[in-house]
Structure formats: C-alpha cells, structure tokens
Amino acid sequence: MNFGGFQGEVPMAKELTPRQKQVVRLLSLGCTVREVAKILKLSPSTVDNHKSAAMARLGTDKVALLTRWAIKLGISPLNDRLTEREKRLSGRKNDGWND
C-alpha cells in the first residue's frame, strides 16, 4: 500500500504511546531533542528513547519522515504551533514559523 509516498503497511497513531505522540509532535514542530526535554521535563536521553521507539513503530529512520507521519496521522496538524508555554519552557522566542 502506498500512503502519501510511503510504501507498505500504514502505521496507526494509536500504536504510539501518549508520550511518544508528545515527542513526535514537538519534533515535527522543529524542536530539538534538548528543547523537547525541557518542555516535557525529561532528560534528553529519555526523549531520544521515545523518539527512537516512535520511529521504529512508524518504520522510519529519518526525522523528516517522522514529521510527515505526524501530519498524516493527525498528531501535528499543518496549522499546529508551539504554545506560549512550550516556547517559554524551551527557551524559544518564537515557534519557528514566525521568525
């Protein structure tokens, strides 16, 4: 099956844990692992573990494809932005869209 340029079985967002979905969403919005860790109050290695597990479940080893999955599966809609709280916690002055 071809799913938006992806070959094979279509993964389901429900297969990701709630924490993996949070990590995927923030990464898809351009946050670094370190920024995600600050926002979620986790260690960078824990965030990296969630990222790796999500990527394995979705069958990709590229963050760009992880972002495409986040959009396709509704984890991060196209109009999604970092909240003011997320910007503050990450140390960002903006969300990357309004530079």
N, C-alpha and C positions, 0 to 999 in steps of 0.2 A: 504494500500500500504506500502511496506517495502522500505525504502530509506536509504541504507547504514547502516542498523541496527536500523533505526528509524521506528516506526510504525505510520500509519495514513497519513493524508494529507501532501503532500510535500509543505512546505512554499516556497514562491518566494522571492528572494533577493529584487525585486522591491518594495515589501511591506515595506521594511525598508527605513527610510529617509536617505538622504546622510550623515547626522551627525551620525545616528545610525550605518551606514556602516563603517564610520571612527573609531568609538569607538570599534566596533566589531573587525575590522582589528587589531587595536593596542592591544586589549586584547588577541586576538588569537596569537599575536607575543610575548606574555608573559609580557606585560606591566601591571603594577598595575593601579588601578583607579587614584591614585595620579600622576603617570607618564603620563597617558593619559591626565589628566587635564593640566599638564604642557605643553605637546606637542600641545594640541588644544587651549590652553589659556582659559580654562573654570574652573569653580570651581569643586572640587571633587564631590560635591553633584549633580551638573548638569550632570557630566559624569555618575554617578551612576544611575541617572534617565534615561539617554539614554540607558545604559546597561540593566536596568530592562525592559524598553519598548521593546528593541530588543529581549530579552529573552522571553518575553511574546508572541511577534509576532511569534517567531520561536518555541514556545511550549516547552521550556526547563527551568529548574531552576539551571542548572549546567554549569559552565564556560567551562568545558571540552567538553560538547556537543555543546556549542556555538562555540568553536573552530572548531569542526567537521563541523558544518553548514557553517562557514566562508570559509572553504576549499571547501566543496561540492558546494557551491553557487558561488564560484569564487571571493569572497570578499578578501580572502587572499590565493593566490596560494601557493603551497608547497614550492616554491623557494623564497617566499617573505621574505624580511628582513627589519629592520628599516633603514631608510635613515640616512645619516650623520646628517642632520638637526634634525631628530627625536631623534637620540641618544644624540645630544648636548642639545636639549631642555629638555629631560627627565632626564639628568644628568648621563646617562649610558655611560660607556666607550666602551661597545660592545653591540651587539644585542641579546645576549643570545645563539647564535649558535656557536660563535667562541671564547668561553671562554678560 
